Amino acid sequence: MSSVRLDSVSKTFGATAAVDTLSLTIADGEFFVILGPSGAGKTTTLRLVAGLETPDGGAIHLDGENVTHAHPAERDVAFVFQQYSLYPHLTVFDNIAFPLRSPKRRIAEVDIRQRVEQVAAVLHIESKLARKATALSGGEMQRVAIGRALVRQPRVFLMDEPLSSLDAKLREELRIELKRLQRDLGATVIYVTHDQVEATTLADRIGILEGGRLLQVDTPQQIYDEPQSLQVAQRLGSPHINLLPAAWMNGHAPRDAHHLAIRPEDIQVVAPEHPEFDAAFPFSAIECSLEKHLLVAERDAIEVRVTLLMEHTYASGSEIRLAFPKNRRIYFDSSGKRLAS
Amino acid sequence: MAEIRIENLHKSFADFVAVRQCSLNIADGKFVVLLGPSGCGKTTTLRMIAGLEFPTSGQILLGGEDVTYLRPRHRDIAMVFQLFALYPHMRVRQNLAFPLQNEGLPRSEIERRIAHVAEILRIGEILDCPVGGLSGGDRQRIALGRAIVRHPKAFLMDEPLGTLDAEFRELMCVELRRLHNQIGTTTVFVTHDQNEAMALADMIVVMNRGDILQADSPERIYNFPASKFVANFIGQPAMNFLKLDQPVRCGTAMVRVGGAQTAVAEPLADAAEGLLGVRPEHVAFAADGPLAGEIVTSEYFGSHHITTVATSAGPIKVHVPKGERPLMGSNVRLKFNSQRVVLFDSRTELLIPNRESVQKGACHV
């Protein structure tokens, strides 16, 4: 496995800069997730690393070797796409064996059999090897597609939303499996997604990409707990982080603070006489759902969402008091830049 | 506006039973969601209410009137498929006026209704724009608007949000529910997505293989699922099911799993073999917890972790608050929230009624 380094890589299509002077170093054995909305430049970044696109500027290194202009085949990276793109006329075995049978490799058929069977066991598809690829379920097909990448033992795995066409249950199952696999193999993975759950559960580090630029690169917990900009704060979290006017904090907010952001699970419902909080505000409950653990409340036409495990509901329209613990408040200036509290 | 009553509705295609002897009362003004996996019969049920399909037997009453074999256009209901079905070459106003012109309404009435709908849906400024150039959200509002202007007795919606991405779907859910609160038209909505069901419904009807398994409020479906299937279908991650060491005794509010004693709401029936059903959010790490285990996987979701603990009662998924750091391989003890766990009969896979569930009026099969 290899490390990957991008130095000021740019790629424009017509007038739009899909990837804009992007610099990034991914360590050997790291699971790196690029998270962003559609059109952020995620897939282009991946295609640049694969050699399916040539950058307009900058350089790409694999293990210190400059591969910026190397042919895709010379880079020895494996690409897993969203659509499994298997060969429908071949069996599962032959689909997985396909990359090994390339004339360049000249691997003995016994060795191929051994490698394919090994990979199939890892992915729990050993009983399906003789089937036609088209006779499989969606989850099994995506396993085969991953198997085809694994069998090559490439320097880097590039994955473009590999789970997004699967249903929720399968996605969860394959997610856990993929993470285990990566850990066991010590594989370097660059994984692109717009799904925040995949990002926080899979990644060693996440890069938040928007408009072809990386807004923040950090561990999932740092991105979630310490977002350096409002955009990043809003990218993770379900329900979304709450945005309140910093003016509510009435002198307790730092100078230049415009927004106060706070996560739904950090807000506390407090009894009226609760002494510990310097700022507990009266709110009016709008909606309350036991099964979603969600309370929506309003004050001055501003809605907040609170997630908490409740024993009973708050009736719509009832008065409640909400407190925003000091160490959980995140302030941003009017441009969306993080301010020190 | 009208209530919808379905009585012993049955539909078979050759030797396949799509809907089996289903009965259901939908009160006037309710938002009802038919929920289930593909092939469960939810869409067939909706199509029979719409009149797009005739039942093999049974009856459908709309506002007291038997409409079982009426043509769709004589039922006075509006069907909303994928919300994008608009006439692309027409302006927004024409799209909205179209169904009304077909009904032969006078022009002044049409104008009045369009103005009203435009206000509800906040699309006043785009009434004279061509549909082609509009955003996805606006198009969906217009598609809804076209159903609303007709003032139908009921709305029927077949996975209208199915093609949207997750974030947008959530927004549209909020919008749909807000709309329903405003206009209060009886709505039947079909989906396989539990989140949509939970966000929208006054009543959720869980179906599987042509049968209605439970028709109940979202709260009761969550707290007192009538069967293991329902319990499994609602909640993410799904409920944990742990095999009990001993038979369930009517009136004994204590059970044993994996050698550990834990309290439950008092069961009102016996079962030779039982399962303890516990949602991940109702188990917690606690030094004095009765059940010991080892953390085998843990996934981080920002606001919390979902951690799998291997125990003598089997693997258990636990919802762990973000402040804690569950480490793979570490030993923990688990405690169940005895107020929120439920029991199932292993053989029938049905909920064993308890004092709590009966008091709260949960439906029991």
Interface residues (C-beta under 8 A of the other chain):
Chain A: A168 E172 R175 I176 K179 R180 H194 D195 Q196 V197 T200 T201 P220 Q221 Y224 L236 G237 S238 R263 P264 E265 S289 L290 E291 K292 H293 T307 L309 E311
Chain B: D165 A166 M198 A199 P218 E219 I221 Y222 N223 I234 G235 Q236 P237 E281 T297 E299 Y300 F301 G302 S303 H304 P321 K322 Q339
